[in-house]
Amino acid sequence: MPGPSPARRVSLHVPDLGGVAATVSLWLVPEGAAVQAGDRVIELVAGAATIDLEAPVTGRLTGQLVDEDEPVATGRPVAEFEADA
């Protein structure tokens, strides 16, 4: 009899912001917290705009990969999640 399937890990990456530099402004969810897909988890500032990044899955935020006030490039992973089965 097979054991439980391993948890699915999902990364959240900085989207293409049209070449505008972005900085992490605020973590809206603490590491270890439960999230629903679509929950706002991190706030970026790019130029004069504020961009919220959302949880891609329902599960738990397992890793904040960047600090507040840290510059981030397009494509950089900023968070890791463990998806619910």
Buried (B, 14 or more C-beta within 10 A) or exposed (E): EEEEEEBEEBEBBBEEBEEBEBBBBEBBBEEEBEBEBEBEBBBBBBEEEEBEBBBBBBBBBBBBBBEEEEEBEBEBEBBBBBBBE
